[in-house]
Amino acid sequence: MQFEPGVPTQGEGIPLCVPCIQGNEWKYVKECLDTNWVSSAGPFVDCFERRIADYVGTEYAIAVVNGTAALHTALLVAGVQPDDEVLVSTLTFVAPVNAIRYIGAWPVFIDAEPDYWQMDPQKVVDFLNNKCNWHGEELHDKMTGRRVKAILPVHILGHPCDMDPILEIARNYDLALVEDATESLGARYKGRMVGSLGDIACFSFNGNKIITTGGGGMIVTNNEAWAKRARYLTTQAKDDPIEYIHNEIGYNYRLTNIQAAMGVAQMENLDEYITAKRTIAETYSKALKDVPGITPMREAEGAFSTYWMYTILINKEKYGIDNRQLLRLLADNNIQSRPLWQPIHLSKAHKDGVILSCPVAERLNADALSLPC
C-alpha cells in the first residue's frame, strides 16, 4: 500500500507514530457515558489535572482543549499584551508563535543550538544584553522600541532546553518564563521535571504525543493567581455562572470529561511509554552510530529525554542522498518519516516578527529526518 510522505499509513506499512491505547481507556470512557459526565466538567477532569500537577511537581494544573489553547492562555496570564515581544524558539511547530500573535504580540526568533537542537541560551543572552535597553522599569527592544515581556523556550522532540542560563537572564530582566513542554512530558533537566522550571508551562495530548486524549492540553504553574486566572479565562470568563455575567472576554477552552478519562488512563502507563521510547532511541542509536553521513539523536549531560520523536541528521555528501530523498525512499517502502518543521522565521505567516540570524535551525531543517518511533 502506497501513501504520501507525511500522511499516516493505514493497514500495511510502518507509521511515524501511533497512540498506544492499552490500559483503562475503555473502562473510564464508559464510566463517563454511563454517568452522563461527557462535557467540559466532571470528575475525570479534576483527576487528570491533579495527576499532571503531581507528576510534574507543580501546585496547579488547568486542563484545556489543546496545546495551542494552553499556550495562548499561559501568555495572557503571564501578562503579555499587544505589541509586546516574546523570545521564542524558531525551530518548533508553529503553535507557540501563533499563540503570540493571537495576543497581538510579536515573536523574536531565537536560533537552535547545534548539539541538541533546542533554543540557544547564549543567543537569548546576547539579544537581551546587547539589543535591548531599560526604559523606565521595562526592557525594550532597541530596534523596534517595543517592550520585551517574556521568553518562550520550546522543549522539542522530548529533550529539555538548557534552562539555567535562560532562567537566570529572565530573572535579571524580570521577564516571564513560559515553557512550551508540549512535546516533552516526562523529560527532566538536571533532575527537575520539564514544566516545573519556569513561571508557567504547557503540555499537549494530541494523538501523536507520548500520552494522548485525542486532543487536549494542560497549563501548569505554582502561581495561584495565575492558575485562577487561567481557569477563569478558559471557562468563558464567567463572573456569575448563574446569571451569566462576563466582565471581560473569555475563551471556550475547557477539556471534556471523556478526553480527561482517556488522559487518566494514559497517565497510568506514562512511565512504561517513556521506557519504550528510550529503548527505541537506544536501538536506533546503536544501529546508526557507524553509518557514514548519519548523526543519531543525542542526549545532553544532565538531561533526561523522552525521545518523543527520534530524529537523525543526514549529510548528503557522506551518506549519498539527502533527507528528502531518504524520506521518499522510505515512503516507497511503506515507511513513514518526516523532516523537521520549517523554521518559523522563514514562514510567510510570520515574516513581520523580529528575525535574527538563525543558521543552525535552517541547517537542521535541511538535514534532519524523524523516523518511526
N, C-alpha and C positions, 0 to 999 in steps of 0.2 A: 504493500500500500504506500503510495507516494503522498507527501504533504509538503506544503510550502514552509520554507525556513521561518521559524518564529511562531508557527501555528502548532498547537498541541496535537500530538498523534492520538488516534483512536484505533483501538484494535491492535494490530501488529505494529511493531516499532518500539523505539525507546524514547519516551518523552523527557523533556528537560527536567521537569519537577512535577510531582503529583502530591495531593494531600494524602495523609495516612489516617484513615478512619477505622480504628480497630479496638476502641475501648467502649465507654459507656454512652457514646453519642446517641445511639438509637433509644436507649433507655431514658436518658434525660430529655430528649426532644419529645418522646411520647408522653412524659410526665407533663410537659408544657401543654400538649394537645389535650390530654385528659383533664387538666385543671383549668383550661381556657386562658392560662397566662401566656399569651402568644405575642403581645405587642411590646411597647417600649417601657415596660415596668414588669417587675416580677422577682421572685426570689433568686433566680439564676443570675440576673444582672448584678444584684448585690453580692452574691457569692463569687462571681467571676472577678469583680472589682477587688474584692478582698484577697483572692488568690494571687492576682497580679501584684498588688501592692506588697503583700507579704513576700512574694518571690523576689521582687526587685529590691525591696528594702526601703520603701517609701511609706509615708503615713497615709497618703490618699491616692485613690485611683478613680477615674471617671470614664466609664465606657461610652464610646461613640460609634457612629455608623461606619467609619473607615479611617484609615491613617491620615488622609488629607484633611478631614474634618478635625482630627486631633491636632494637627499642625496649625491649622487656621486658628482654632480656639486657643492653643497654647501661646501663639504670638500675640493674640488680643489680650489675654490676661497678663502677659509679660509687659504690657504697656506700649507695644509697637503701634505707632499711629501713622496716618497718611503722610507721605513724604519723608518718613524716617528711612534709614538704611540698615540693612541686616546683612552681615557677612555670612556667606553660605558656601558649601562645597559646590564646585561646578561639576564634578564627576558624581552624578546622582541621578536617580529617577526624578522626573520633573516636579513631583508633588510639592516638595518644600518651597521651591521657587514660586510655583503657582500660588501657594498659600501666602507668601509675602506680598504678591501682587494683589490678591483678593482684598487686602487691607488698604491698598494704595501706597504701600511702602516699596522700597527699591532694593533689589539684590546687589550685593558686592561679591563678585565671583572669585573664590579662592581656589587656587590650583591644588592638585593632589601631590602628595609626596611619592617618590618613585619606588619605595621598597614595599609598602603595604597598601598604597593607593588611597589612603584616607586624606582628609583635609590637612594641608601642610601647615603646622603650627607656626613655623618661622615666618611664613608669608602673612599669616594673621598678625603676628607681632610687628612685622615690617610695615604693614599698611597702617595699623593703629598708631604706631610710634612716629612714622615719617610722613604719612599722607593725611593726618588728621591733627586738629588742634582744639584746645579748650576755648569755648565761647560761653562766658558765664560759668555755669556749673555743668555744662554739657559738652560732649565730644562732637565735633563737626568735621565732615569731610572737606578738606581744603579745596578740592576741585569743584564740588557741587554746592558746598555750603550747607548741605543737609545734615541733620542730626544723625549720628550713628547710635543705634539703640540696643542692638542685640547681635549675638553670634549664634549661628545655627549649624553646628557640625553634623554631618550625616555619617553614621557608622555603616559603611556599605559592606555588603556581601558577608555579613556576620562577624566582621572584625572591628574592634574598637578603634576610634581615633586616639592619637596621643593627646590625652586630655589635660595633663597637668599644666603645660605652658599656656594652653588655651584658657583654662580656668584662671590662671594667675593674671593674664592680661585682661580678662573680663572683669576681675575684681579690681584691678588697678584703675580701670576707666568706668567702673560702675555700670557695666553692660549686662543685660540679661543673657543667660546661657540656656538656650533651648536645644535639647538633644533630639535629633531625629534618629531614634533607635528602631525604626520600623522594620529593618531587616535583621536585627541583632538581638532579639530576646534571648537571654541566657549567656550572652557574651560578657566577659569580665575584663576590667582594666586594673592591673596591679591589685587584684583581689577584690575589687569593687565592681558591683553589678552595673553594666551599662543601663542607663535610665535613672540611676541614683546619683549621678556625678554632677549634674548642673542644677539649675533652678527648677526646671520643668522638662518633661520628656514625653515622647510619643512612640507608640507601637502600632503595628498593623497586623491584621489577621486575615489578609487576603488569601485566596486559595493556594497560592504558591509559597506562603510564609511557613516558618517552622512549626507553628500551630495555626489552625485556621478556624474561623467561624463563618466561612463563606465570604463574608466581607468583614467589616468591623475594625475598630481601633481602640486605643486606650491612652489617656493622659495620666501621668503620674507626677506627683510633687510632694514635697514636705511642707509647702507653704499653704497653711489653712485658708487664708483669704483668697489665694489664687484658686484653690480647689473649689471653694464655694462659688466663686465667680464663674469658673468653667462649667460647673453643674448648672448654674443659672442660665448662662448663655446657650448651652446646648439643649435646654428644655424650653426654648422659645421665650426666655426671659420673662417668666410668669411672676409678677409681683403679688398677684392674688389669684391662685388657681381656681377658686370658686367663682369669683366674679370676672375672671379673665381680664385682669388689668396688666398692661405691659408698659413700663416706663422707658424702655429702650428696645432696640432691635435685637432679637434673639434668633436662634437657628434650630431647625428640626434635626438634631444630630444624634439623638439617642439610639443606642443599640437595642435590638429586640431581645426579649427573654428567650426565644428559640435560639437565636445566634449565641447568646450567652451560655445557654445549656451546652451547646457544642464546645464553647470555649472552656467550660469547667471540665468536660470530659477530656479535651485535648491537654489541658494543664496536668492532668493526672499522668500523662505519658511524656511530658516535655523532656525530662532527663534522658529517657530512652531515645527520643528523637535526636537529641544533641549527640549522644554517644554514637548513634548510627551515622550522623553527618560527619563526625570526626573520623570515624572508621573509613567511610568513603573517601574522605580527603587524604587520609594516610595511604590508602590503597593507590589512589591516583598518583600521589607524590612519589611513592616508591617506584611505580611503573614508568613514570615520565622523567625521573631525575637525570637519566643519562641519555635522553633523546636530544640530539643536536637541534638547536633552534627552539626548544620548548623550555619556558621558565615556569615551573609549578608555583602555585599559590603559596605564600609564606605566612608565618605567624610571628609577630613581634615578641621580643623578650618582655615578659610581664603581661602579655595579652593572652586571653583565652577566647579563641574564635569558635563560633558555631559552624563556620564554613557553610553558611546558608546557601550560597551559590558558588560551587567550585569553579574557579576561573584560572586560565593559563594565559601566558604571553607567547606569541609566535613571532620569531624572527624569520622573515621570508628568505633572506639570503642563506641562512644556515639550515632551515627546515625544508625549503624548496617551494612552498606555497604560502600564501598569506592567510590571515584568519577568515576572510570572507570566502576564499577558495576552499578552505577546510570545512567551513560551515556548509557549503553546497555539496561537497563530497560526502559529508556525514548525512546530509538530508537525502542524498541519492541512495543511501543505505538505511533509510528509515530511522536515523538517529538525530534527534533534535538538539540543537545548540543555539547560542545567540551571542552577538557581540555586546560589549557594554554600551550604555547609553551614549548618545551624542552629548558631549559636554554642553551644559546649558548656556554657557556664554556664546556658543555658536548657534543657538536656536533663534530663528526669526521671531518667535513669540516673545523672546526676552532680550532683544537687541538693544533696548533702551536702558538696561541695567548698567552698573558700573563694571566695565570689562577690563580686568587686569590681564597681564600675560599669563597664560596657562598652558605651557608647552607639554607638561607631563600628562595632564588629562587628555590632551589631543593625541599624544603618542599611545596612551593606554587604550583609547577608543579605536585607534588604528590597528593595535596589535592583540587585544585581548579577545578571548572567546570563553564563554561559560559552557560547561559540559554537563551532561545528565547527572543528577545527584539527588 
